[in-house]
Amino acid sequence: MAKRYLYSNIYFWIMVIALTCGLITVIHDFIYFNYPASKPTHATREPQDSKNFAHLWTVDLHARLSHPDNWRLGGSGYMAVRARDDQGQVILPVQEMWFLPSPTIKSFDINSGAELWEVDSRILRGLGVIEIDQNGDYIYLLMGSNGFTRDFNMLYVSAIDKKTGQEVWSREIEYFGTILGHAANNEFLSIYGQYNRGTSYTAVTFDASTGKEIPYQKMNTVRRSNGDKYEPLVEELGYEYFTEGTTHKNVIFLLIADDSSIWALDKNSGDVLGHIHFDGSPLDTGRQGNFDMLYSNGYLVLYWADSMQLMSFKFEPPPNAISQSQ
């Protein structure tokens, strides 16, 4: 009798485990195949023709079961690029897709595409990352309550070292409310918001390196050029419109949405300094965070949300090809 009872218990728990695994699989598949940003909507891209650009690497984010979330790095789009000395890296917010979406931040070597570090999930404290800002040395995560164990109006700030991915300092701000804006430079991190349904406003400034609270410093958030004044140059190339532009000194880099090509143009003369052609199909501009492009010290880094890829190119224009500032 006891043996029969033991066997029945074993069978019962085997069934419970099997059903639980099956349920987890169903939930995972549902999220993975139906979550709007969980799968690519475009075939993977490969550069097919280029001039004055050397393709360094491509990372297939979808193959890593991850995809960029809709976080933004304040004032500079969806990623950060740092290319100086031997410390070149690309920093990208991603969201791992295992059983449930799990946000994190990853750093990739700008020359090889090798993953350098990933932010420890314990730093996120089970909270929702509302905003991200950055300066030359740190990434700042602005995190809000998860609504279960903490006050809705609490704000949590964590500073992450860009070289190591380790947390340098963290702070909790009581009765902060909703974030309205933030800005960071090499000295300060300033955040302002509204509390109690907009009846009062809050503002705080931290020392960028130590996290010490100091008198509030009002700063303007840096905005990227939208490249509107370069539309005539795009028309001369025979295209209707572009979706993204980033500038550096006397060069503007444009993504042409019509066929997903990249062009480098002299900002003063309009001369073509280089290009990259892919398969010729248009960019999926309806996808949230559809594209980002940053240039730093000779490196052009591209992020495609529709094909879930991260790419790095070295821009190598001919000597004296770029005009001087006028």
N, C-alpha and C positions, 0 to 999 in steps of 0.2 A: 504493500500500500504506500509506504514511504517512498519507495523507489519510483512508483508510478507518479506520485505527487511531484517528486524531484524532476522527472522527465517532462511532465506537463509544464512545470515552471520554466525549464530550459527552452522548450518549444515556444512558450509565451513570449519570453524575452527576445528570442530570435525573430519572432514575428514583429515585435515592437521595433527592434533595430532595423529590420528590413523595410518596414513601412515608413519609419522616420527617414531613412536614407532615400527612399523613393520620393517622399514629400519634398525633401531638400533639393533633390535633382529637378523635380518639376518646378519648384519655385525659382531655382537658379536658371533653368532654361527659359522660363517665362520672362524673367528680368533681362537675361542676356539677349534674347531675340526680340524683345519688345521695348526695352528701355531705349529712348530716342537716340542716345549717344553711345550705345553699347556695341555697335557694329558699323563697319565702313559702308558707305553708300557709293563708293567709287572704287574701281579696280586699282591695285597698287600702281604707283607711277614710277617710271624709270626715265632718267634723262636720255633723250635720243639724239640730240644735237645741241652743241653749245659753242660759244665763242668767248674766249677770255675768262671762262669759269672752269675750274677743276673740281669734279665731283669727289668729295672725300668719303662720305658714308651716308647710308640710309638706315634708320631704325624703324622697323615695322612695329608700331605700338600695339596694333591689334593682336599680333602673334604673341605678345607678352601678356595678353589678357588685361590690357589697360587701355584707357582712353583719356585724353585731356578733358578735364571738367570745365565748367564755365567760370572758374575763378579767373580773375584778371590781376596781373602784376601792375600795381598802380601806375598809371601814366605811360606804360610802355607795352601794353598788349598782354598776350597770354604767356609769354616766356621772357626769361632774362638771358642775355648773352654777355659773357665776360671773356674777352680775348686779349690777354696781356701776359707777356713773359711766357712761362710754361704752365700757367694756371687757367688756360682756356677751358670754359665749360658752358654748357647750355642747361638752364634750369627751367623745368616745365612742370606745372601742376598736372597730376594725372589722377585717375580714379580706377583703382584695381577692380576687376570684375571676377570675384571668386563666387561666393554664394550671394553676397550682397555688396552693393557699391561701397568701396572703402577709399576715401580720399587720402592722398599723400603728395609729396613733392620729390622729384628725382633730378639728379644731376648727371649729365653726360659729357664725356670728354669731347671737346670741339674738334679734335683731329681724328679720333678713332671711332667715336660714337659709343665707347665703352661706358657702362654705368659706373659712376664714381661713388655715389651715395644715395640713400633714401632716408627721408625724415622718419624717425622712430614714431610709430603710431601712438606711443604713450605721451608724446609731446602734445598731440591733438586732444588728449583727455576725454575722448568720446564726444567732443563738441563739434558744432558745425562751423567750418571756416567761412566767414562772411566776406572778408576782403583780404587782399595781400598787397603789401607795399615793399619797397626795397631801396637800398642805397648801394654804394660800392662794395660793402663788406657783408651786409646782412639782408636777410629776408624777414619781413615782419608779418606774422599771422595774426589776424584780428578775428577772434573766435567768440561766438555767442552761446547762450544756454541751449542745452538739448531739451529743455522743457520738462524734465523728469526729476532730476536731483539738484538742480541749481536754479537760482533766481533768474527770471526772464530778463531782468534789466542789468545783469552782470556782463561785463566785457572782459575777455581774457586776451592778453597780448603776449606773444612769444617771439623772441628774436633768434633767428637761425643763422649760424655761421655759414657763409657760402662755400668756404673751402672744405668744411668737414660734414656739414649737415647736422651738427650738434646744436642743441639749445644753449644759448649764451645767457639769457635772462628771461624772466617771465613776470608778468604783473596781472593782478586782478583789480578791476575798477568797479566799485559798487554804484548802483543807481545811475548807470550811464545811458541806458536806453538804446535807441536806434542810431546806427552810424549814418551820418550825412556826408562825411567827407574825411579824407586823410591825406597826408603828404609826408615824405621822408627825404632828408638829405644826409650828408655825412656827419651832421651835428645833432639833428633833432628828428623826432617822430611826433607829429601832431595829429590828433584825432578830434573831430567835433561831431556832435549828435544831438538828438532831441529826446526828451524824457517826458513821461506822463502824457502821452498822446499829443505831443507838440506844444504843451503849455509852458514848458521850460526847456532850455538848451544847455548842453554840457560841452566842455572842451578840456583837453588834457594834452600836455607835451612831455615827452620823455627824452632824456639824454640818449642819443642813438646807440652809444657803446655800452653804457652801464645800466640803462633802464631807470635811472633816478628821475623822479618826477620833478619838473622845474616849471617856472612860470610859463604860461601858454604863449607859444610862438605861432603867429599866423603865417601860413605859407601857401603859395599858389601851387596847385598840382600841375606838373609838366604835361603838356598835351603834345601828341605826335602830329606831324604834318599830315593833312589829308590829301595833299598833292593836287588840290583843285586847279591851281594855276598851271599844272603840267598837262591838263587835258588836251590842249592843242597839239602837244608833242605826240600824245597817244593817237590822236586822229591822223597825224602824218604817217604813223606806222600802219594805218589801215584798220584800226580796231575801233569798236564803239565805246568801250568803257573799261576802266580798271577798278579793282576793288580794294587794293591796298598799296601803300607807298611808304618807303622809309628813306630818309636822306642821310648823307654823310658828307660833310665838307661840300665839294662841288659835284657830287654824283647823287642822282635819285634812282632808286631801284623800284620797279613797278611790277605788280602782278596783273597780267591781262586776263580778266575773268572769261573772255570769249573762248580762249583755248588753253588756259592755264600756263601760258608762257611767262618768263621773267625777262625783263629788259633793264639794262643799266644805261642811263642817259646822262650826258653832260648837262648840268643844270643851266649853264650859261649859253651854250651854243646849240643844245638839242641834239648833238651828235650821238649816235649809238656807240657805246663803249663795249657792249657785250650782251649776250642773250643766252637763255636756256629754253629749249623746246622739249616738251614731254610727248604725250600721245595725241595732243590736239583736241581732246575733249574739254568742255567747259567745266569750271569750278562749280561745285554745288554750293551756291551762295545762300541757299535757304537754311543751311545747317548752322546751328548756334556756334559761334566761335569758329567760323569756317576756315580762317586762314590767319597766319601771323608770319611776319618776316622782320628780321633784325640784322643789322650789319655792325660788325665790330672789328676794327684792326685787320681788315683784309678778308674776314670771314662773313659769308652771307648764310644765315640759317633760316630754313623754311619749315613751317608746321602746317600740314594739311589735315583738317578735321574730317573731310569727306573720305579720304583713303587711310586716315589714321597713321600718318607717316611723319617722321622728323628727319630732315636732311641738312647736310652741311656742305658748302661749296667754298672754295678759295677764289676770290676775285683777283685776276691778274691782268690788268689793262696794260697796253703797250706803254713804254716810257714816254713821258711828255704828252700823252694822249689827252689828259684832262686839263681843261683850261683853268686859269687862275681866277680867283674871285674878282668880281667887278664892283 
